[in-house]
Amino acid sequence: MGDLLIRGISQATHEQLKARAQAAGVSLQTYVARILERSAAMPTLPDWLAQLDELPRHRQVSGAAAIRDARDELP
C-alpha cells in the first residue's frame, strides 16, 4: 500500500473531513483513503462517455417519449 501526503488544504476542509471521519467511526486517514479509492474506481468522463457510445441504440424508442412516460408514472 502506498502513502500519500496532502498539503495545502484549507483548515475548514480539514475540519470537515475530520468531523465526517469521526461520524463514520473511522480515522481521518481511513476516511480520506476510502474517498480516494471510490474516486479512482470511477471511470473518467471521457471513458464513461465512450462506454455510453458502446451501448446498443434503441432507435424505435424516443428519448423524449421515455421521459414523458417516466414522468407520468411519478406520484
C-alpha positions in Angstrom: 0.0 0.0 0.0 1.3 3.4 -0.9 1.5 6.6 1.2 0.2 10.0 0.2 0.8 13.3 1.9 -1.6 16.1 1.1 -0.5 19.6 1.8 -2.2 22.9 1.4 -5.9 22.0 2.1 -7.8 24.7 4.0 -8.4 24.4 7.7 -12.1 24.3 7.1 -11.8 21.3 4.7 -9.5 19.5 7.2 -12.0 20.1 10.0 -15.0 18.9 7.8 -13.2 15.8 6.8 -12.2 15.1 10.3 -15.8 15.5 11.6 -17.1 13.2 8.8 -14.5 10.6 9.7 -15.4 10.8 13.3 -19.1 10.5 12.5 -18.3 7.4 10.4 -16.3 5.9 13.2 -13.0 5.8 11.4 -9.7 7.6 11.4 -9.2 10.6 9.1 -6.7 8.6 7.1 -9.1 5.7 6.6 -11.9 8.1 5.6 -9.8 10.0 3.1 -8.4 6.8 1.7 -11.9 5.5 1.1 -12.9 8.7 -0.7 -9.8 8.4 -3.0 -10.4 4.7 -3.6 -14.0 5.3 -4.7 -12.9 8.2 -6.9 -10.1 6.1 -8.5 -12.6 3.3 -9.2 -14.9 5.6 -11.2 -14.2 6.0 -14.9 -13.0 9.3 -16.2 -15.6 11.4 -18.0 -14.1 10.5 -21.5 -14.1 6.8 -20.6 -17.7 7.0 -19.3 -18.8 8.7 -22.5 -17.0 6.1 -24.6 -18.9 3.4 -22.6 -22.1 5.1 -23.3 -21.3 5.2 -27.0 -20.9 1.4 -26.9 -24.4 0.8 -25.6 -26.9 -0.5 -28.1 -29.1 2.1 -29.7 -32.9 1.8 -29.5 -33.9 3.9 -32.4 -37.6 2.8 -32.2 -37.9 4.4 -28.8 -37.9 8.2 -28.5 -35.9 9.6 -25.5 -38.4 12.4 -25.0 -41.3 9.8 -25.0 -39.5 7.7 -22.5 -39.0 10.7 -20.2 -42.7 11.7 -20.6 -43.7 8.1 -19.7 -41.5 8.1 -16.7 -42.9 11.4 -15.5 -46.4 10.1 -15.9 -45.6 7.2 -13.6 -44.5 9.6 -10.8 -46.9 10.0 -7.9 
